[in-house]
Amino acid sequence: MGVYVPSGYAPPFQVVDDQHHGAWIIIVGALGLVVSLVSFLIRLYVRLVLSPPLAYDDFVLLGATIVAIVQTSLLFTAVSQGFGTSIDLLQDNQVYKIQTLITISDILTLITIYISKCCVVGIHLRLTPQKLHNRISRVTLALCTAWIITAVFIIAINCELNRPWKGAGGQCVNLANQTQLQRWQFIVSMDILTEILLFALAVTLLSGLFMPLKRKIPIGFAFFFRLPLIIFSIFHIYILNRNIASPDSTLAAVPPIMWSQVELNYALVACSVFCLRPFMAAVSTNYGTAGDTNLESGSASRTPKDHSSSSRSGTRVLSSTVDGGDLWRSLRGGGRGLQAGPVERDIELVQRGQSEDAGPRRDEML
């Protein structure tokens, strides 16, 4: 029985009742995609206007965003075919199309999350010249790559070496199968493990910096912003486990898909947090004009005044930004080799290879 529509009114785009939950998917997917696109545009503005040129991790994030758009489009197509509607109201050919679209959508979801991990690893490699840290970063990237390859095969090939949506009597066909739950438990467990490794990389990076804790917190916040992804993954597998016995698979699969959408879009937003400080400084502090031209610096470059006018002091003021390698070595050495004036200057992490554009070389400043 259809929804009653009074004369002169158009039918609703989506119905929400006990047998129709597709609107939930559309709301979560559309809202998440809008937030992801806005955060990407902010990052693009920062990298093109405030801190050019683009780096390789920016192109990686662009790829992740494109995959996310395709994934969301497939999910919306599945809803238009009846996903989120009670299976009793669907035809067999509709169920087949839904299973096909959801399977491809799940694969693209995992690929998007994987590319976002690659973006974070790329940021680690760009920030520090430490060989040990970079080696660990590459090992983490290799583990993430092994995870995504395994996950894609787990989803795309069922235990009968057939397409997971092929046939109605297979052992790995629908949500109500215990084997399918175990596969997702493995995928989510490895996802959480890789996120913990990325968190450990950030802790290692910050622990090697000789700076006050209050200065480490803003830098660490950008890396630790990904930690809620672990919570979203846990919610995803928890809801999947709770709905595993439901006979109405097209309805029971909606909440787990919603949590996977939250995780996907949050992963994209977390990759753009690194650019929020200069953006906020440009639109707020400076009333729409660019402040500092460095990615990780949000305030305008300030030249400290040298209050010691005596020629015997020999103190030179560092008035420009050094590159990531020089900064790292100076911080590891407790500040030796970089003489600061009486007025203390904020220390920021900046991209390596931009010292020629940011100011004089280190040997010219000393």
FENDAKA-V304442 format. One record per residue. N is the residue number from 1. RES is the residue in three letters. PHI is phi as a letter, one per 20 degrees, with the letter a starting at -180 (NA if undefined). PSI is psi in whole degrees, -180 to 180 (none if undefined). BURIAL is 1 if it has 9 or more other ideal C-beta (glycine too) atoms within 8 Angstrom, else 0. Layout:
{{N/RES/PHI/PSI/BURIAL} {N/RES/PHI/PSI/BURIAL}}
This chain:
{{1/MET/NA/127/0} {2/GLY/f/173/0} {3/VAL/f/136/0} {4/TYR/f/127/0} {5/VAL/c/118/0} {6/PRO/f/158/0} {7/SER/f/134/0} {8/GLY/n/-1/0} {9/TYR/d/145/0} {10/ALA/e/149/0} {11/PRO/f/152/0} {12/PRO/f/151/0} {13/PHE/f/-44/0} {14/GLN/b/142/1} {15/VAL/e/139/0} {16/VAL/d/111/0} {17/ASP/b/-165/0} {18/ASP/f/-19/0} {19/GLN/d/3/0} {20/HIS/c/111/1} {21/HIS/c/11/1} {22/GLY/f/-29/1} {23/ALA/f/-31/1} {24/TRP/f/-43/1} {25/ILE/f/-44/1} {26/ILE/f/-42/1} {27/ILE/f/-50/0} {28/VAL/f/-45/1} {29/GLY/f/-45/1} {30/ALA/f/-45/1} {31/LEU/f/-44/0} {32/GLY/f/-40/1} {33/LEU/f/-38/1} {34/VAL/f/-45/0} {35/VAL/f/-41/1} {36/SER/f/-42/1} {37/LEU/f/-40/1} {38/VAL/f/-45/0} {39/SER/f/-37/1} {40/PHE/f/-40/1} {41/LEU/f/-36/0} {42/ILE/f/-46/1} {43/ARG/f/-40/1} {44/LEU/f/-40/1} {45/TYR/f/-44/1} {46/VAL/f/-43/1} {47/ARG/f/-23/1} {48/LEU/e/-33/0} {49/VAL/d/-49/0} {50/LEU/e/-33/1} {51/SER/b/65/1} {52/PRO/f/161/0} {53/PRO/e/-176/0} {54/LEU/f/145/0} {55/ALA/d/173/1} {56/TYR/f/-31/0} {57/ASP/f/-24/1} {58/ASP/f/-40/1} {59/PHE/f/-33/1} {60/VAL/f/-44/1} {61/LEU/f/-36/1} {62/LEU/g/-44/1} {63/GLY/f/-42/1} {64/ALA/f/-39/1} {65/THR/f/-40/1} {66/ILE/f/-44/0} {67/VAL/f/-39/1} {68/ALA/f/-38/1} {69/ILE/f/-44/1} {70/VAL/f/-43/1} {71/GLN/f/-45/1} {72/THR/f/-37/1} {73/SER/f/-42/0} {74/LEU/f/-38/1} {75/LEU/f/-41/1} {76/PHE/f/-37/1} {77/THR/f/-40/1} {78/ALA/f/-39/1} {79/VAL/f/-40/1} {80/SER/f/-25/0} {81/GLN/e/-10/1} {82/GLY/p/1/1} {83/PHE/f/132/1} {84/GLY/n/-2/1} {85/THR/d/147/1} {86/SER/g/137/1} {87/ILE/f/-21/1} {88/ASP/f/-19/0} {89/LEU/e/4/0} {90/LEU/d/152/1} {91/GLN/e/163/0} {92/ASP/f/-39/0} {93/ASN/f/-30/0} {94/GLN/f/-42/1} {95/VAL/f/-39/1} {96/TYR/f/-45/1} {97/LYS/f/-40/1} {98/ILE/f/-45/1} {99/GLN/f/-39/1} {100/THR/f/-48/1} {101/LEU/f/-40/1} {102/ILE/f/-37/1} {103/THR/f/-47/1} {104/ILE/f/-39/1} {105/SER/f/-41/1} {106/ASP/f/-41/1} {107/ILE/f/-44/1} {108/LEU/f/-31/1} {109/THR/f/-48/1} {110/LEU/f/-37/1} {111/ILE/f/-40/1} {112/THR/f/-45/1} {113/ILE/f/-39/1} {114/TYR/f/-45/1} {115/ILE/f/-34/1} {116/SER/f/-35/1} {117/LYS/f/-40/1} {118/CYS/f/-37/1} {119/CYS/f/-43/1} {120/VAL/f/-42/1} {121/VAL/f/-40/1} {122/GLY/f/-37/1} {123/ILE/f/-41/1} {124/HIS/g/-45/1} {125/LEU/f/-27/1} {126/ARG/e/-21/1} {127/LEU/e/-31/1} {128/THR/c/143/1} {129/PRO/e/3/1} {130/GLN/f/123/0} {131/LYS/f/-41/0} {132/LEU/f/-45/0} {133/HIS/f/-41/1} {134/ASN/f/-35/1} {135/ARG/f/-42/0} {136/ILE/f/-37/1} {137/SER/f/-41/1} {138/ARG/f/-35/1} {139/VAL/f/-41/0} {140/THR/f/-41/1} {141/LEU/f/-40/1} {142/ALA/f/-39/0} {143/LEU/f/-41/1} {144/CYS/f/-39/1} {145/THR/f/-42/1} {146/ALA/f/-38/0} {147/TRP/f/-46/1} {148/ILE/f/-37/1} {149/ILE/f/-45/0} {150/THR/f/-43/1} {151/ALA/f/-40/1} {152/VAL/f/-43/1} {153/PHE/f/-36/0} {154/ILE/f/-39/1} {155/ILE/e/-40/1} {156/ALA/f/-24/1} {157/ILE/c/123/1} {158/ASN/e/-177/1} {159/CYS/f/-10/0} {160/GLU/e/13/0} {161/LEU/l/37/0} {162/ASN/c/172/1} {163/ARG/f/138/0} {164/PRO/f/-19/1} {165/TRP/e/4/0} {166/LYS/e/120/0} {167/GLY/n/163/0} {168/ALA/d/-9/0} {169/GLY/d/12/0} {170/GLY/f/169/1} {171/GLN/e/-11/0} {172/CYS/c/44/1} {173/VAL/e/-53/1} {174/ASN/c/-176/0} {175/LEU/f/-27/1} {176/ALA/e/14/1} {177/ASN/d/133/1} {178/GLN/f/-32/0} {179/THR/f/-39/1} {180/GLN/f/-38/1} {181/LEU/f/-43/1} {182/GLN/f/-36/0} {183/ARG/f/-44/1} {184/TRP/f/-32/1} {185/GLN/f/-41/1} {186/PHE/f/-45/1} {187/ILE/f/-46/1} {188/VAL/f/-37/1} {189/SER/f/-44/0} {190/MET/f/-34/1} {191/ASP/f/-45/1} {192/ILE/f/-40/1} {193/LEU/f/-44/1} {194/THR/f/-34/1} {195/GLU/f/-37/1} {196/ILE/f/-38/1} {197/LEU/f/-40/1} {198/LEU/f/-37/1} {199/PHE/f/-42/1} {200/ALA/f/-37/0} {201/LEU/f/-42/1} {202/ALA/f/-40/1} {203/VAL/f/-43/1} {204/THR/f/-41/1} {205/LEU/f/-45/1} {206/LEU/f/-34/1} {207/SER/f/-24/0} {208/GLY/e/-1/1} {209/LEU/e/128/1} {210/PHE/e/85/0} {211/MET/b/159/0} {212/PRO/f/154/0} {213/LEU/f/-36/0} {214/LYS/f/-21/0} {215/ARG/e/-26/1} {216/LYS/f/-30/1} {217/ILE/f/-48/0} {218/PRO/f/-36/0} {219/ILE/f/-44/1} {220/GLY/f/-30/1} {221/PHE/g/-39/1} {222/ALA/f/-36/1} {223/PHE/e/-41/1} {224/PHE/f/-7/1} {225/PHE/f/-18/1} {226/ARG/e/-12/1} {227/LEU/g/-38/1} {228/PRO/g/-17/0} {229/LEU/g/-33/1} {230/ILE/f/-41/1} {231/ILE/f/-43/0} {232/PHE/f/-37/1} {233/SER/f/-40/1} {234/ILE/f/-43/1} {235/PHE/f/-40/1} {236/HIS/g/-51/1} {237/ILE/f/-30/1} {238/TYR/f/-46/0} {239/ILE/f/-38/1} {240/LEU/f/-42/1} {241/ASN/f/-36/0} {242/ARG/f/-32/0} {243/ASN/e/7/1} {244/ILE/f/-29/1} {245/ALA/e/3/0} {246/SER/f/132/1} {247/PRO/f/-17/0} {248/ASP/e/84/1} {249/SER/f/-33/1} {250/THR/f/-22/1} {251/LEU/e/-41/1} {252/ALA/f/-24/1} {253/ALA/e/-9/1} {254/VAL/f/-53/1} {255/PRO/g/-44/1} {256/PRO/f/-39/1} {257/ILE/f/-37/1} {258/MET/f/-44/1} {259/TRP/f/-34/1} {260/SER/f/-33/1} {261/GLN/f/-39/1} {262/VAL/f/-45/1} {263/GLU/f/-43/1} {264/LEU/f/-51/1} {265/ASN/f/-33/1} {266/TYR/f/-37/1} {267/ALA/f/-38/1} {268/LEU/f/-42/1} {269/VAL/f/-39/1} {270/ALA/f/-26/1} {271/CYS/f/-18/1} {272/SER/d/-2/1} {273/VAL/f/-30/1} {274/PHE/f/-21/1} {275/CYS/d/2/1} {276/LEU/f/-34/1} {277/ARG/f/-51/1} {278/PRO/f/-31/1} {279/PHE/f/-46/1} {280/MET/f/-35/1} {281/ALA/f/-35/1} {282/ALA/f/-40/1} {283/VAL/e/-17/0} {284/SER/d/-63/0} {285/THR/f/-42/1} {286/ASN/d/14/1} {287/TYR/l/48/0} {288/GLY/n/-3/0} {289/THR/d/153/0} {290/ALA/f/137/1} {291/GLY/e/-117/1} {292/ASP/f/149/1} {293/THR/e/13/0} {294/ASN/d/147/1} {295/LEU/f/-44/1} {296/GLU/e/14/1} {297/SER/d/127/1} {298/GLY/d/-7/1} {299/SER/d/159/1} {300/ALA/f/149/0} {301/SER/f/129/1} {302/ARG/d/136/0} {303/THR/e/111/0} {304/PRO/f/146/1} {305/LYS/e/136/0} {306/ASP/e/103/1} {307/HIS/f/-8/0} {308/SER/e/99/0} {309/SER/e/-6/0} {310/SER/f/135/0} {311/SER/f/-15/0} {312/ARG/f/-19/0} {313/SER/f/-39/0} {314/GLY/m/16/0} {315/THR/e/129/1} {316/ARG/d/145/0} {317/VAL/e/132/1} {318/LEU/e/107/1} {319/SER/d/2/0} {320/SER/c/169/1} {321/THR/e/136/1} {322/VAL/e/166/1} {323/ASP/f/173/1} {324/GLY/f/-39/1} {325/GLY/f/-47/0} {326/ASP/f/-40/1} {327/LEU/f/-44/1} {328/TRP/f/-44/1} {329/ARG/f/-36/1} {330/SER/f/-38/1} {331/LEU/f/-39/1} {332/ARG/f/-30/0} {333/GLY/e/12/1} {334/GLY/m/20/0} {335/GLY/n/1/1} {336/ARG/f/139/0} {337/GLY/n/-20/0} {338/LEU/d/105/1} {339/GLN/e/123/0} {340/ALA/d/152/1} {341/GLY/f/178/1} {342/PRO/f/-31/0} {343/VAL/e/123/0} {344/GLU/f/139/0} {345/ARG/d/140/1} {346/ASP/f/139/0} {347/ILE/d/129/0} {348/GLU/c/152/0} {349/LEU/e/130/0} {350/VAL/c/167/1} {351/GLN/f/138/1} {352/ARG/f/151/1} {353/GLY/n/4/0} {354/GLN/d/12/1} {355/SER/f/-30/1} {356/GLU/f/-33/0} {357/ASP/e/-31/0} {358/ALA/f/-29/1} {359/GLY/r/-166/0} {360/PRO/f/158/0} {361/ARG/f/163/0} {362/ARG/f/-40/1} {363/ASP/f/-20/0} {364/GLU/e/-21/0} {365/MET/e/-23/1} {366/LEU/e/none/0}}
